[in-house]
Amino acid sequence: MKCRHCGSELRLPFIDLGMAPPSNAYLTREQLDLPEKRYPLRVLVCESCWLAQTEDYVGAGDLFTEDYAYFSSVSQTWLEHARNYVASMCDRLHLGPESLVAEIAANDGYLLQYVQRRGIPCYGIEPTKSTASAAREKGIRIVEAFFGKKLASDLAEKGQRADLVIANNVLAHVPDINDFTGGVATLLKPGGVATFEFPYLLNLVRENQFDTIYHEHYSYLSLTAIDRIFRANGLVVIDVEHLPTHGGSIRVFAQGNEAATAPGAAIKTMLSEERQAGVNGSAFYSGFQSRAETAKREFLAFLREQKKTGRKVGAYGAAAKGNTLLNFAGIDSELLPYVADRSPAKQGKYLPGSRIPVVDENRLWSDKPEWVVILPWNIHSEIEAQLARIRDWGAKFVWAIPRLQVS
């Protein structure tokens, strides 16, 4: 396989999580009688541009289907993050009624609703029918398509170039990262700003966040790789910020080559930190496999002990990262009988691979398990507050990443 950005041959292994179905391919009851498509889930690193990337086995059209089940608005923490982001961008960029904001991967309108409430013209680009429909119900204009240079050119010709292009938690999801970033450069007005948020590679490695790896995430990104990719596709990084979201992310600010302002000092600092950590050397990526294996064994041992002693275990959060963990560990409904989730789009379905049923929160109240496994560990504080009632019967929370923890 060759690097998705620079075309160099990929030889440096990062992690192999075995065979797994797409993490958001939830099953209906009727589909339980049918075989599932499983693909190798392996990540390699380019030793020329240092882009970490999954091997090519499945296309975006097979992952982001019309019944895509991830709705951003389900998480109150994420809604608050979106609201704060909009307030910050409006202040920083002086956005107003004469501005135009475009969001790529607008999902269910979780973010653009806050732009709209401020009276700022906006539109979203979203390829999945289920989430696009939810956004339209909020009154948000949606272009239902995958984004790239061709769509960006079409929109630009129609006068839809934007003062702010938002590409939050989508850059890692695109198979052709050059086409995507080149499209962003085309969609920006001269002097316009694009922001990109994504889980940060250094946090992924240091915190053993291997469950962030799934087929929908084609790339695992450092600023070292991003700086090179952007420059090759008409963008310049002008600022960067650390974020607490998704277990540690970064927000990158970029402008078109022709109108970029001077880069901020934070860029030099982060690139220096990455060099010191060894991001541009093979040793940084070694040992990740063994740490993932250790976390898997600890979690399996915990569940087997509860099964052996007759203690009830339930789980919460039918998240993609949880599906990576469950399939890597080979866990099914024998060890974890159900996963509760607040999203109606997931309730009544079954997790891909493990085929564990997804139920609503009432199952926890009636079953009264001794343990509740939090699969989306990155929002465990929100979930602990949401499910605080389990403390009434002495139950505890547990999660597996970066190591087995109990609360």
C-alpha positions as CSV (number, residue, x, y, z in Angstrom):
1,M,0.0,0.0,0.0
2,K,1.1,3.6,-0.7
3,C,0.6,6.6,1.5
4,R,-2.7,8.4,0.9
5,H,-0.8,11.8,1.0
6,C,2.6,11.5,-0.6
7,G,2.5,8.1,-2.3
8,S,5.4,6.6,-0.5
9,E,5.5,2.9,0.2
10,L,4.1,2.0,3.6
11,R,6.3,-0.3,5.7
12,L,6.1,0.8,9.3
13,P,3.4,-1.1,11.3
14,F,1.6,0.8,14.1
15,I,-1.2,-1.6,15.3
16,D,-3.2,-4.6,14.1
17,L,-6.6,-5.0,15.7
18,G,-7.6,-8.1,13.7
19,M,-10.7,-8.5,11.6
20,A,-13.7,-6.3,12.4
21,P,-16.9,-4.9,10.7
22,P,-17.3,-1.2,10.3
23,S,-17.9,0.2,13.8
24,N,-21.1,2.1,12.9
25,A,-22.7,-0.7,10.9
26,Y,-25.4,-1.5,13.6
27,L,-27.5,-4.6,12.8
28,T,-31.3,-5.0,12.8
29,R,-32.9,-8.2,14.1
30,E,-33.4,-9.4,10.6
31,Q,-29.7,-9.0,9.8
32,L,-28.7,-11.3,12.6
33,D,-29.3,-14.3,10.3
34,L,-26.9,-12.9,7.7
35,P,-23.1,-12.8,7.6
36,E,-21.3,-9.6,8.3
37,K,-18.6,-8.1,6.2
38,R,-15.3,-7.9,8.2
39,Y,-12.2,-6.2,7.2
40,P,-8.6,-6.1,8.5
41,L,-8.2,-3.2,10.9
42,R,-4.5,-2.4,10.6
43,V,-2.7,1.0,10.8
44,L,0.6,1.8,9.1
45,V,2.8,4.9,9.2
46,C,4.4,6.7,6.3
47,E,8.1,7.3,7.0
48,S,8.2,10.2,4.5
49,C,5.3,12.4,5.7
50,W,4.5,10.6,9.0
51,L,0.8,10.2,8.3
52,A,-0.6,7.2,10.3
53,Q,-3.3,5.5,8.2
54,T,-5.5,2.5,8.0
55,E,-4.9,0.0,5.2
56,D,-7.4,0.3,2.3
57,Y,-10.2,-2.3,2.4
58,V,-13.5,-0.4,2.6
59,G,-14.8,2.7,0.9
60,A,-16.5,5.7,2.4
61,G,-19.8,4.9,0.7
62,D,-19.9,1.6,2.6
63,L,-19.2,3.3,5.9
64,F,-21.3,6.4,5.8
65,T,-24.6,5.0,4.7
66,E,-28.0,6.7,4.5
67,D,-29.0,5.1,7.9
68,Y,-25.8,6.2,9.6
69,A,-26.5,6.0,13.3
70,Y,-24.2,8.6,14.9
71,F,-26.1,11.7,15.9
72,S,-23.9,14.4,17.5
73,S,-26.8,16.0,19.4
74,V,-27.2,13.0,21.7
75,S,-24.2,14.2,23.9
76,Q,-24.8,17.3,26.0
77,T,-21.1,17.7,26.5
78,W,-20.7,17.8,22.7
79,L,-23.5,20.4,22.3
80,E,-21.8,22.6,24.9
81,H,-18.5,22.2,23.1
82,A,-20.2,23.3,19.8
83,R,-22.0,26.3,21.4
84,N,-18.7,27.5,22.9
85,Y,-16.9,27.0,19.6
86,V,-19.4,29.2,17.8
87,A,-19.2,31.9,20.4
88,S,-15.4,31.9,20.2
89,M,-15.3,32.0,16.4
90,C,-17.8,34.8,16.2
91,D,-15.6,36.9,18.5
92,R,-12.3,35.9,16.9
93,L,-13.5,36.4,13.2
94,H,-16.1,39.1,13.8
95,L,-18.8,37.1,12.1
96,G,-22.1,38.7,11.5
97,P,-25.1,38.9,9.1
98,E,-22.8,39.7,6.1
99,S,-20.7,36.6,6.8
100,L,-21.1,33.0,5.4
101,V,-20.3,29.9,7.4
102,A,-20.1,26.4,5.9
103,E,-19.7,23.2,7.9
104,I,-18.4,20.0,6.3
105,A,-19.9,16.9,8.0
106,A,-22.7,19.0,9.6
107,N,-24.3,15.8,11.0
108,D,-27.6,16.6,12.6
109,G,-27.1,20.3,12.8
110,Y,-25.7,20.1,16.3
111,L,-23.3,23.1,15.6
112,L,-24.9,25.1,12.9
113,Q,-28.0,25.6,15.0
114,Y,-25.9,28.0,17.2
115,V,-24.6,29.8,14.1
116,Q,-28.2,30.2,12.8
117,R,-29.4,31.5,16.2
118,R,-26.9,34.4,15.9
119,G,-28.4,35.4,12.6
120,I,-25.3,34.4,10.6
121,P,-26.0,32.8,7.1
122,C,-24.8,29.2,7.0
123,Y,-25.1,25.9,5.3
124,G,-23.9,22.4,6.0
125,I,-22.5,19.6,3.8
126,E,-23.5,16.1,5.0
127,P,-23.5,12.9,3.0
128,T,-25.6,10.7,5.3
129,K,-29.4,10.9,4.7
130,S,-30.4,10.2,8.4
131,T,-28.4,13.0,9.9
132,A,-29.0,15.4,7.0
133,S,-32.7,15.0,7.5
134,A,-32.3,15.8,11.2
135,A,-30.4,19.0,10.4
136,R,-33.1,20.1,7.9
137,E,-35.7,19.7,10.6
138,K,-33.8,22.4,12.5
139,G,-34.1,24.7,9.5
140,I,-30.5,24.3,8.4
141,R,-29.7,24.3,4.7
142,I,-27.9,21.1,3.8
143,V,-26.0,19.9,0.7
144,E,-26.3,16.2,0.9
145,A,-23.0,15.0,-0.7
146,F,-19.5,13.9,0.1
147,F,-17.0,16.8,0.1
148,G,-14.0,17.3,-2.2
149,K,-12.6,19.6,-4.8
150,K,-15.4,19.0,-7.3
151,L,-18.1,19.9,-4.9
152,A,-16.1,22.9,-3.5
153,S,-15.7,24.2,-7.1
154,D,-19.4,23.8,-7.8
155,L,-20.3,25.7,-4.6
156,A,-17.7,28.4,-5.2
157,E,-19.2,29.0,-8.7
158,K,-22.6,29.5,-7.0
159,G,-21.3,32.2,-4.7
160,Q,-21.0,29.9,-1.7
161,R,-17.4,30.6,-0.7
162,A,-17.3,31.0,3.1
163,D,-15.6,33.3,5.7
164,L,-15.4,30.3,8.0
165,V,-15.2,26.7,6.9
166,I,-15.7,24.2,9.8
167,A,-14.3,20.8,9.4
168,N,-14.5,19.5,12.9
169,N,-14.0,15.7,13.5
170,V,-14.1,14.9,9.8
171,L,-10.6,15.2,8.5
172,A,-9.7,11.7,10.0
173,H,-12.7,10.3,8.3
174,V,-11.8,11.1,4.6
175,P,-10.1,8.5,2.4
176,D,-8.6,11.1,0.0
177,I,-7.1,13.7,2.4
178,N,-5.5,15.6,-0.5
179,D,-8.8,16.0,-2.3
180,F,-10.5,17.1,0.9
181,T,-8.0,19.7,2.0
182,G,-7.7,21.1,-1.5
183,G,-11.5,21.4,-1.5
184,V,-11.4,23.4,1.7
185,A,-8.8,25.8,0.1
186,T,-11.3,26.3,-2.8
187,L,-14.3,26.9,-0.6
188,L,-12.6,29.6,1.5
189,K,-13.1,33.3,0.7
190,P,-9.8,35.2,0.3
191,G,-8.7,35.8,3.9
192,G,-11.3,33.3,5.2
193,V,-10.4,30.8,7.9
194,A,-10.9,27.1,8.2
195,T,-10.8,25.1,11.5
196,F,-10.2,21.4,11.8
197,E,-10.6,19.4,15.0
198,F,-9.4,15.8,15.4
199,P,-8.1,13.4,18.0
200,Y,-4.4,14.1,18.5
201,L,-1.9,11.3,17.7
202,L,0.3,12.1,20.7
203,N,-2.7,11.6,23.1
204,L,-3.7,8.4,21.2
205,V,-0.3,6.9,21.7
206,R,0.5,8.2,25.2
207,E,-2.9,7.3,26.6
208,N,-3.3,3.9,24.9
209,Q,-6.4,5.1,23.1
210,F,-6.4,2.2,20.6
211,D,-10.2,2.1,20.5
212,T,-10.2,5.4,18.7
213,I,-9.0,3.3,15.7
214,Y,-11.7,2.0,13.4
215,H,-12.4,1.8,9.7
216,E,-14.2,5.1,9.6
217,H,-11.0,6.8,10.8
218,Y,-8.7,6.6,7.8
219,S,-6.0,8.9,9.4
220,Y,-4.4,9.5,12.8
221,L,-3.0,13.0,12.8
222,S,-0.1,14.9,14.2
223,L,0.6,18.6,13.4
224,T,3.8,17.3,11.7
225,A,1.8,15.5,9.1
226,I,-0.9,18.1,8.9
227,D,1.5,21.0,8.2
228,R,2.9,19.1,5.2
229,I,-0.5,18.0,3.9
230,F,-2.0,21.4,4.1
231,R,1.0,23.1,2.3
232,A,0.7,20.7,-0.5
233,N,-2.9,21.5,-1.0
234,G,-3.2,25.3,-0.8
235,L,-3.5,25.8,2.9
236,V,-1.3,27.2,5.6
237,V,-1.6,26.5,9.3
238,I,-1.8,29.8,11.2
239,D,-2.7,28.6,14.7
240,V,-3.3,25.5,16.8
241,E,-5.0,24.8,20.2
242,H,-5.2,21.8,22.5
243,L,-8.7,20.6,23.3
244,P,-9.9,18.1,25.9
245,T,-12.5,16.5,23.6
246,H,-12.3,12.8,22.5
247,G,-9.6,12.1,25.1
248,G,-7.4,14.9,23.7
249,S,-7.7,16.7,20.4
250,I,-6.2,19.7,18.6
251,R,-7.9,22.5,16.7
252,V,-6.0,23.7,13.7
253,F,-6.7,27.1,12.1
254,A,-5.8,27.5,8.4
255,Q,-6.0,30.0,5.6
256,G,-5.4,29.8,1.8
257,N,-1.8,30.3,0.7
258,E,-2.6,33.6,-1.0
259,A,-3.9,35.4,2.0
260,A,-2.5,33.6,5.1
261,T,-1.6,35.6,8.2
262,A,1.7,35.0,10.1
263,P,1.7,31.7,11.9
264,G,1.2,31.9,15.7
265,A,3.9,30.8,18.2
266,A,1.8,27.8,19.3
267,I,2.6,26.1,16.0
268,K,6.4,26.2,16.5
269,T,5.9,25.0,20.1
270,M,3.8,22.0,19.1
271,L,6.0,21.0,16.2
272,S,9.0,21.1,18.6
273,E,7.1,19.0,21.1
274,E,6.3,16.4,18.4
275,R,10.0,16.2,17.4
276,Q,11.0,15.7,21.0
277,A,8.4,13.0,21.4
278,G,9.8,11.3,18.3
279,V,6.8,11.5,16.0
280,N,9.1,11.6,13.0
281,G,10.9,8.4,14.0
282,S,9.9,4.7,14.0
283,A,10.5,4.2,17.8
284,F,7.5,6.4,18.7
285,Y,5.2,3.9,17.2
286,S,6.6,0.7,18.7
287,G,5.1,-0.8,21.8
288,F,1.6,0.4,21.0
289,Q,0.4,-3.1,20.0
290,S,1.6,-4.6,23.3
291,R,-0.1,-1.9,25.4
292,A,-3.4,-2.5,23.6
293,E,-3.1,-6.2,24.2
294,T,-2.6,-5.6,27.9
295,A,-5.7,-3.4,28.2
296,K,-7.7,-6.1,26.3
297,R,-6.5,-8.9,28.7
298,E,-7.4,-6.8,31.8
299,F,-10.9,-6.0,30.5
300,L,-11.5,-9.6,29.5
301,A,-10.3,-10.9,32.9
302,F,-12.6,-8.4,34.7
303,L,-15.7,-9.5,32.7
304,R,-14.9,-13.2,33.2
305,E,-14.5,-12.7,36.9
306,Q,-17.9,-11.1,37.1
307,K,-19.4,-13.9,35.1
308,K,-17.8,-16.5,37.4
309,T,-19.0,-14.9,40.6
310,G,-22.5,-14.2,39.3
311,R,-22.3,-10.4,39.4
312,K,-24.5,-8.6,36.9
313,V,-22.8,-6.4,34.3
314,G,-24.4,-3.9,31.9
315,A,-22.8,-1.3,29.6
316,Y,-23.6,2.2,28.5
317,G,-22.8,3.9,25.2
318,A,-23.1,2.1,21.9
319,A,-20.1,4.1,20.6
320,A,-17.8,3.2,17.6
321,K,-14.8,3.2,20.0
322,G,-16.6,0.6,22.1
323,N,-17.2,-1.6,19.1
324,T,-13.4,-1.5,18.4
325,L,-12.7,-2.7,21.9
326,L,-15.4,-5.4,22.0
327,N,-14.4,-6.9,18.7
328,F,-10.7,-6.7,19.4
329,A,-11.3,-8.5,22.7
330,G,-13.8,-11.0,21.3
331,I,-16.5,-10.0,23.7
332,D,-20.1,-10.9,23.0
333,S,-23.4,-11.0,24.9
334,E,-22.3,-13.9,27.1
335,L,-20.0,-11.6,29.0
336,L,-21.8,-8.3,28.3
337,P,-25.5,-9.0,27.8
338,Y,-26.6,-5.5,26.7
339,V,-25.5,-1.9,26.0
340,A,-27.9,0.9,27.0
341,D,-27.8,4.0,24.8
342,R,-29.8,7.3,24.7
343,S,-30.0,7.4,20.9
344,P,-33.3,6.1,19.4
345,A,-31.4,5.4,16.2
346,K,-29.4,2.7,17.9
347,Q,-32.0,1.3,20.3
348,G,-33.4,-2.0,19.2
349,K,-30.4,-2.8,17.1
350,Y,-27.3,-4.9,17.7
351,L,-23.6,-3.9,17.9
352,P,-21.6,-4.9,14.8
353,G,-19.5,-8.0,15.3
354,S,-20.3,-8.7,18.9
355,R,-24.1,-8.6,18.2
356,I,-24.8,-7.3,21.7
357,P,-28.3,-5.8,21.9
358,V,-28.7,-2.0,22.3
359,V,-31.4,-1.1,24.7
360,D,-32.7,2.1,26.3
361,E,-31.7,3.3,29.8
362,N,-34.7,1.7,31.5
363,R,-33.0,-1.6,31.2
364,L,-30.4,-0.4,33.7
365,W,-33.1,0.7,36.2
366,S,-34.9,-2.7,35.9
367,D,-31.8,-4.9,35.8
368,K,-29.8,-3.2,38.5
369,P,-26.4,-4.5,37.5
370,E,-23.5,-4.3,40.0
371,W,-21.3,-2.9,37.3
372,V,-21.9,-0.5,34.4
373,V,-19.2,-0.5,31.8
374,I,-18.8,2.9,30.1
375,L,-17.7,2.3,26.5
376,P,-17.3,6.0,25.5
377,W,-14.8,6.6,28.3
378,N,-14.0,10.1,26.9
379,I,-17.3,11.4,28.3
380,H,-17.4,9.2,31.4
381,S,-18.0,12.2,33.7
382,E,-21.1,13.1,31.7
383,I,-22.3,9.5,31.8
384,E,-21.6,9.1,35.5
385,A,-23.8,12.2,36.2
386,Q,-26.5,11.0,33.8
387,L,-26.6,7.6,35.4
388,A,-26.0,8.6,39.0
389,R,-29.0,6.5,40.1
390,I,-27.0,3.3,39.9
391,R,-25.2,4.4,43.1
392,D,-28.6,3.9,44.9
393,W,-28.2,0.2,44.8
394,G,-24.4,0.2,45.2
395,A,-23.3,-0.2,41.6
396,K,-20.1,1.1,40.2
397,F,-18.8,2.3,36.9
398,V,-15.8,0.8,35.1
399,W,-14.0,1.6,31.8
400,A,-11.1,-0.1,30.0
401,I,-9.1,2.7,28.4
402,P,-6.2,3.6,28.9
403,R,-6.3,0.9,31.6
404,L,-9.0,-0.7,33.7
405,Q,-10.5,2.0,36.0
406,V,-13.3,1.8,38.6
407,S,-15.5,4.7,39.9
